[in-house]
Amino acid sequence: MRPEEFRKTVLPEARRLYAFAFRYLNSREDAEDVIQDVMTKLWETRDTLDRYQNIPAWATTVTRNMCIDRLRKHKLLRFDEYESAEVTKMPESGNGMMSESEEASALALKIIQEMDEPYRSAVMLRDVEGYSYEEAAEVLETNVNALRTSLSRARKYVREELNRIYSYGTGENRGTAQQIL
């Protein structure tokens, strides 16, 4: 791939890849580092990029893998200290209070971020990033049926965790978001 083609095909993907990495890592600095590494790797392998049918999907796969590597590295290096302010901050509405749907969304995202692979990636790609089943399956290097199974299990897990947190149907008072987190 010539440099002009690289600029037209790969560089425009950087913003989308950054958003994906940021959601995956919950850290602006880590996401920026990952995207820089991804772009460097893609540039160094630009001569072989033509063999991929969908270069943006390949770039997303590389980004996902680097995010996983970074998370593993942080886990090995005292993961308990790796808590981003973006994860612990809960979104607030204009009156200083979170609506119930904002609270549930923030909790669901936190649950997703703590999931194991491949469930985390499946939900992030399909439900958060809005990829089609085919695109997400290509990024995850799996088939659509396996993706659907992973999504089903991941969504069930999120539902069960939210039910557990909110204690639906038990008559117990639900805690505030700060108590839950």
N, C-alpha and C positions, 0 to 999 in steps of 0.2 A: 504494500500500500504506500503510495506516495504521500509526502507531507501535506499536500493540498487536500487529498482525500481524507487523511486523518483529521485535519481541521474541520472538514465538513461533516464527517461521520461520527467521530468519537468525541471531540471536544464539546459539542453541544449537549452531550449526555451528562456532563459533569454536574450540572445543577440537579438533575433528577437523581443521579447516583449519590450526591451529597445528602439530599433529603432522605433517601433510603438509609444511608449509613447513619445519619443523625437519629432517625427513629429506632434503628437497630441498637445503637450504642448509647444513646441519651447523653452524649457529650459532644459539644461543638468542636473542641480541640481534637478529640479522637476521630470524629467524622472527617475533619479537614485533613488529618494525617493519613487516614485510610484512602481518601480520594486522591491525595497527592501520590501515594504509593501505587494506587490503581492506574492512574494516568501514566506514571513512569513505566509500570509494567506493560501497559498497552502500547506505549511508544516504543519500548525496547523490542516488543514482539510484533510490530506493525507489518513486517514482511510476511507474517503467517496469518494475519487477521482475515485475509481474503478467503481462507478456507471455511470460515464460519458463515452460515447462512444469515444469521441474525446477530450482527455485531453488538447492538444494544443489549440483547439478552446475554451475550457472552460477557459484556462489561458488568452487567448486574451480577452474574455468577461470580466473577472475580471479586467484586465488591463484597458480596455476601461472604465468601470464603475468607477474605481478609478481616471482615468484621468478626467472624467466628474466631479466627486466630487471635485477634486483639482481645476478645472477651476471655478466651482461655488463658492468655498471658496475664491478664489482670486477675483472673481467678487464682492462678498460681502465685501471683505477687500480692497476696492479701486482698482478696476480692471484697472482704467486708469494708475496706476503706474506699472502695470504688463505688461510691453512690453519688450520682450526679444530682446537682441541684434541680435539673429539669425533671427528674423522676419524682423527687420528694415534694416539689411545688405542685400544688393542685390548682387547676384553673379556677378563676373567680369571675363571677358576673359583676356588673357595674356596682352593685350594692355591697360588695365585699363578701357575699355569701355565694356558695356554689349551688347551682340548681341540682336537682336530683339526677338529671340526665348527664350533666357535666361530671358529677361525682362518679356515676356509674361508668362513664367513658374513661375517666382517668384510672379508675380501679381496673377496668378491663385491660387497658393498655399496660398497666403495671403487671398484671397476671401474664399477659402475652410475652412481655419482656423477660419474664422469669422462666418461661417454658423451655423445655429441651428441644433440640433439633430432632426431626425436621418440622415439628409442629410450629415452632416459632416462625420459621421462614415461610411456611405455607400460609399462615394467617397474615403475616406482614405483607407478603406479596399480593395475595388475593384480596383480603379484606381491608387492609390499610392503604396499600399502594394502588389498588384497583386493577391489577393485571388480570387478563383473561385466564381461564384455566389452562389453555394451551401455552400462553407465554410463561405463566408461573411454572408449569411442568417443565418447560424447556430450561428455565433458569435453574430449577432444582435438579435437573438431569434425571427426571423420572417420567412416568407416563401419567396421563390425566386421571386414570382410575386410582392410582396410588396417591395422587395429590388429593383427590376427593376424599379418600379414606383418612388421610392425615388431617384434612380440614374438619371433617366430621368429628374426629376424636379431639382435636384442639378446641373446637367450638363447644363440645360437650364439657370439656375440662373447664373452660372459662365460665360456662353457665353454672356448673357445680360449685366453682369457687365463689362466684358472685352470690349464689344462693346461700352458701355457707357463711359468707361475710355478713350478708343482710339478714340471715336467719328467717327467710320467708316461710310463712306457714307455721312457725313455732310460737308466735305471739310474743317473742322476745323483742325488746327495744333494739333498734339498730343503732350502732354507734356512729359517731361522726366520722368523717373521712380521716381526721387527724388521729382518732383513737384506733381506727382500723389499721392505718399505716404505721 
